[in-house]
Amino acid sequence: MFEVHGYVDGVAYAAASGRARPEAAATTGVVSGSPVAVTLLSERQGRTVSAPHQTPIVLDISNPVSILTALRVWTQVVREVGDVPPQMT
């Protein structure tokens, strides 16, 4: 499980991936946290995420690797905390 902290269009967010947390402000798939980040991921579920020097990946909100890739590409990530998938470091 890991947390990502950053900004979506200037709005700060924190999102955790790894398991759904019903006590969080918003949850979809295995992502919980700030509604701004969770809504962005939920609305873009199934879209292709293209990052430089990486094979394009389809956003799957049950897959932590695709979640982290999407947040890195579509938001301004400030900090990643916890067990970031090894292929993402």
trRosetta pair geometry for C-beta under 8 A, 3 or more apart (Angstrom, degrees):
i j d omega theta_ij theta_ji phi_ij phi_ji
1 16 6.4 15 179 -179 103 102
1 17 6.8 -179 -149 89 62 47
1 18 2.9 -108 -105 26 77 171
1 19 6.4 -48 -95 10 122 88
1 82 5.6 -66 105 171 63 145
1 83 5.9 68 47 41 39 108
2 16 7.2 -180 95 -148 33 63
2 17 5.9 -8 60 55 77 90
2 18 6.5 127 12 -43 53 117
2 64 7.2 104 30 -166 104 127
2 68 7.3 23 78 -85 135 124
2 80 6.2 8 171 -177 125 90
2 81 6.4 161 -163 84 76 46
2 82 3.7 -177 -115 80 58 112
2 83 5.4 -129 -61 63 91 51
2 84 4.9 81 -104 -76 160 57
2 85 7.8 -106 -5 -19 139 63
3 14 6.1 -1 -176 -174 113 93
3 15 6.9 160 -153 83 65 38
3 16 4.8 -32 -96 -95 80 75
3 17 7.8 164 -92 14 32 68
3 33 7.7 130 -140 -89 90 139
3 80 7.3 166 85 -155 52 46
3 81 4.6 -8 57 59 99 100
3 82 5.5 101 8 -3 74 126
4 13 8.0 13 104 106 85 97
4 14 7.3 168 84 -152 47 48
4 15 5.3 -12 56 60 92 89
4 16 8.0 175 17 -84 66 30
4 17 7.3 26 -5 -5 105 109
4 37 7.6 170 85 -156 108 154
4 68 6.7 167 -63 -120 137 75
4 71 5.0 60 134 139 165 160
4 77 5.8 -60 -168 -130 107 108
4 79 7.5 164 -156 89 44 53
4 80 5.5 -12 -105 -105 72 76
4 81 7.9 -171 -75 23 29 72
5 12 7.6 -4 -173 -170 86 91
5 13 7.2 -178 -147 92 47 54
5 14 5.0 -10 -102 -103 80 80
5 77 7.4 98 75 -159 45 65
5 78 5.2 -57 106 63 89 101
5 79 4.4 6 51 56 111 95
5 80 7.7 -157 23 -71 72 33
5 81 7.4 38 -9 -4 106 108
6 12 7.6 -177 109 -145 25 56
6 13 6.1 -13 67 58 64 89
6 37 7.9 105 60 -92 93 126
6 71 6.8 143 31 174 144 104
6 75 4.9 111 111 135 136 116
6 76 5.1 179 -176 92 108 55
6 77 4.2 -73 -76 -110 140 36
6 78 4.8 165 -100 0 62 79
6 79 7.5 -172 -60 29 71 57
7 10 5.9 4 -180 -114 122 13
7 11 6.4 140 -157 63 73 34
7 12 5.7 -41 -96 -92 75 46
7 13 6.9 146 -107 13 24 84
7 75 6.4 172 79 -177 42 94
7 76 4.4 -7 55 59 95 110
7 78 7.1 70 -13 -33 86 111
8 11 5.3 -30 67 61 78 93
8 13 5.7 32 -2 -13 105 133
8 36 4.9 -177 55 148 135 115
8 37 6.1 -178 -30 -80 136 66
8 40 5.8 -141 -133 -46 149 150
8 74 7.8 13 -119 130 95 89
8 75 4.9 -51 -84 -117 75 110
8 76 7.8 -169 -71 24 33 77
11 36 5.0 -157 106 -119 132 170
12 34 7.5 -150 117 -106 61 165
13 33 6.6 87 175 133 91 120
13 34 3.8 -146 -142 62 82 148
13 36 5.0 -126 -81 72 122 107
13 37 4.0 133 169 -36 151 114
13 75 7.3 -63 44 -157 129 153
14 33 5.1 -135 103 -160 62 125
14 34 5.5 108 42 -23 55 110
14 37 7.6 -140 67 8 16 148
15 31 5.6 -3 -179 -168 115 100
15 32 7.0 157 -157 81 67 34
15 33 3.6 -154 -109 43 51 151
15 34 6.1 -85 -64 31 79 83
15 37 4.2 -117 -52 112 130 147
15 38 6.5 165 -117 -59 116 74
15 41 7.8 121 -155 -15 160 139
15 67 7.9 -137 128 169 130 118
15 71 6.9 -154 57 -99 136 144
16 21 6.4 37 71 -5 132 134
16 24 7.4 -144 36 -91 111 144
16 31 7.2 155 79 -152 47 51
16 32 5.2 -17 59 63 97 86
16 33 5.4 143 8 -56 70 110
16 82 7.9 62 -137 3 88 162
17 30 5.7 67 -161 117 69 95
17 31 5.3 -18 -97 -97 81 73
17 64 4.6 134 139 -123 124 89
17 67 4.8 160 -113 97 149 151
17 68 6.8 -125 37 -53 159 84
18 30 6.0 -161 66 166 11 115
18 64 6.2 33 -78 -88 57 133
18 82 7.8 -96 -35 142 144 146
18 83 7.5 80 -94 63 137 109
19 30 5.8 -38 -94 -149 18 93
19 32 8.0 -16 98 -5 51 122
20 27 5.0 78 -155 -174 93 131
20 29 7.2 -170 -75 114 100 27
20 30 5.9 -97 -49 -119 67 42
20 31 7.9 2 -100 46 65 28
20 32 5.9 116 -153 -54 46 114
21 24 4.4 84 90 -25 104 110
21 27 6.3 -163 59 -94 56 125
21 32 3.8 -170 38 91 96 175
22 27 6.5 -61 -100 -9 38 160
24 27 5.3 114 65 -60 117 95
24 32 3.6 150 6 176 164 108
24 33 5.6 -53 -164 -60 133 27
24 38 8.0 136 131 -60 128 148
25 33 6.9 -1 44 156 95 25
25 34 6.3 18 62 -118 133 31
25 35 5.5 -88 127 -39 113 87
25 38 7.9 -175 90 10 84 141
26 32 7.0 171 89 -151 50 54
26 33 6.7 -31 60 74 84 39
26 34 6.9 -6 32 124 114 20
26 35 4.1 121 -30 -96 141 64
26 38 3.8 -174 113 58 121 153
26 39 6.8 -50 178 -41 162 78
27 31 6.9 166 -150 92 53 54
27 32 4.4 -10 -102 -104 88 86
27 38 6.6 -74 -82 -142 12 147
28 31 5.7 -8 65 62 73 99
28 38 5.4 138 11 -175 104 97
28 41 6.5 176 73 93 127 105
28 42 4.3 -163 -81 -84 178 109
28 45 7.9 -113 149 -62 133 128
28 61 5.4 -40 125 175 96 153
29 41 7.7 -99 32 132 125 124
29 42 7.9 -176 -2 -94 100 77
29 45 7.8 156 -37 -107 133 123
29 60 7.7 156 -137 151 154 57
29 61 3.0 174 -7 130 155 98
29 62 4.7 -127 -158 -65 111 59
29 67 7.8 -166 97 -78 136 126
30 61 6.8 167 28 153 67 68
30 62 5.6 92 -8 -135 106 47
30 63 8.0 136 34 -5 127 15
30 64 6.6 -65 97 -66 135 81
30 67 7.4 -113 76 -38 94 154
31 37 7.5 -126 168 124 127 100
31 38 5.7 170 120 -115 111 82
31 41 5.7 15 61 81 169 160
31 61 5.8 -84 5 -161 115 96
31 67 5.7 178 -74 -138 119 141
32 38 7.0 10 -136 -90 24 130
33 37 5.8 -10 92 64 117 126
33 38 6.0 167 62 -47 72 105
34 37 4.9 74 72 14 96 101
34 38 6.7 179 85 -6 46 92
35 38 5.7 -63 -134 46 32 108
35 39 5.6 33 167 -22 70 111
36 39 6.2 -54 -142 36 20 109
36 40 6.6 24 155 -21 57 108
37 40 5.7 -53 -149 33 31 114
37 41 6.5 25 156 -13 65 107
37 71 7.0 20 -154 -113 114 110
37 75 7.0 -7 -114 -70 94 161
38 41 6.0 -58 -151 40 31 107
38 42 6.0 31 153 -21 66 111
39 42 5.6 -55 -140 39 30 112
39 43 6.0 26 162 -16 66 110
40 43 6.2 -61 -147 39 23 106
40 44 6.3 -3 162 2 61 117
40 74 6.6 173 163 125 130 135
40 75 7.3 101 110 -60 166 114
41 44 6.2 -73 -142 50 26 96
41 45 6.9 61 153 -63 63 76
41 59 6.8 -156 -155 -179 76 133
41 61 5.7 115 148 -102 112 107
41 67 6.4 18 -135 -133 141 86
41 70 6.2 108 -113 109 89 146
41 71 7.6 -23 -75 -65 113 86
42 45 5.9 -16 -161 -29 33 111
42 61 6.7 32 -93 -80 56 155
44 47 4.5 -59 -177 20 84 132
44 59 5.6 40 121 55 93 163
44 70 6.8 158 99 -155 133 135
44 74 7.3 -167 12 -81 174 169
45 59 5.8 -126 -126 109 34 107
45 60 7.3 64 -154 -119 81 31
45 61 5.4 -47 -106 -19 108 112
46 58 6.4 -14 -155 -178 35 107
46 59 6.4 -40 13 68 19 85
46 60 7.8 67 -75 -85 46 60
47 58 7.1 169 90 -150 24 67
47 59 5.3 15 56 21 73 117
48 56 5.0 13 -177 172 110 123
48 57 7.3 148 -154 78 63 28
48 58 5.6 -44 -95 -95 60 65
48 59 7.7 -154 -91 -6 11 79
49 56 6.6 162 76 -159 46 71
49 57 5.2 -21 57 67 100 81
49 58 7.3 152 9 -113 81 14
49 59 5.6 93 -32 -55 113 90
49 66 6.8 149 20 -160 137 80
49 69 5.1 126 112 125 147 109
49 70 4.9 -113 -92 -88 148 71
49 73 5.3 158 -168 34 103 154
49 74 7.5 -86 -126 -29 106 106
50 54 7.9 165 -166 76 44 92
50 56 4.8 -27 -94 -105 74 99
50 73 7.2 130 70 -143 43 152
51 54 4.3 17 76 41 102 127
51 56 7.8 152 18 -103 63 50
51 57 7.9 -4 9 17 105 101
51 69 6.0 -118 -23 -164 139 97
51 72 6.8 27 -110 98 138 114
51 73 5.1 -116 -84 -80 93 117
54 57 7.2 -40 142 -16 117 105
54 69 7.2 -159 133 -135 160 122
57 65 7.2 -110 -166 123 160 98
57 66 5.1 -152 141 -111 123 89
57 69 5.4 56 56 86 138 166
58 66 6.7 -23 89 -133 44 142
59 66 5.1 157 -128 158 41 115
59 67 7.4 87 -150 -84 86 46
59 69 7.8 -147 -93 78 76 102
59 70 4.9 55 -106 -72 116 139
60 63 4.0 51 82 12 109 116
60 66 4.8 83 35 52 75 156
60 67 8.0 -80 77 -45 54 76
61 66 7.9 -92 -63 92 28 114
61 67 6.5 78 -129 -84 49 105
63 66 4.3 53 91 18 114 109
63 67 6.6 173 90 -16 58 86
64 67 5.4 -56 -144 36 35 116
64 68 6.2 31 161 -17 69 105
64 85 5.8 148 107 -42 114 120
65 68 6.1 -56 -148 38 28 107
65 69 6.3 30 153 -19 63 108
65 85 5.1 -50 -84 43 85 167
65 87 6.6 6 -122 71 127 116
65 88 6.3 -166 -131 -55 78 119
66 69 5.5 -52 -144 38 34 115
66 70 6.2 37 156 -21 66 105
67 70 5.9 -57 -150 36 28 110
67 71 6.4 23 155 -15 64 107
68 71 5.8 -55 -145 38 32 109
68 72 6.2 32 156 -19 65 107
68 80 7.5 51 -141 -124 115 133
68 84 6.8 113 -127 -147 157 90
68 85 6.8 -161 19 21 151 108
68 88 5.4 14 109 -141 147 159
69 72 5.8 -59 -150 37 28 111
69 73 6.3 16 158 -11 65 112
69 88 7.4 -125 -62 -116 76 115
70 73 6.0 -64 -145 42 28 103
70 74 5.6 -11 173 13 69 119
71 74 6.6 -67 -119 54 21 87
71 75 5.2 -33 -164 36 63 119
71 77 5.9 85 137 -76 97 114
72 75 7.5 -37 -75 54 8 77
72 77 5.4 -34 -106 -10 60 140
77 80 6.6 14 175 -51 127 93
80 84 5.3 46 150 -76 130 131
84 88 5.3 -113 162 83 101 117
84 89 5.7 119 101 -70 121 91
85 88 4.6 77 70 4 88 113
85 89 7.9 -158 91 -24 48 82
86 89 6.1 -49 -154 12 40 112
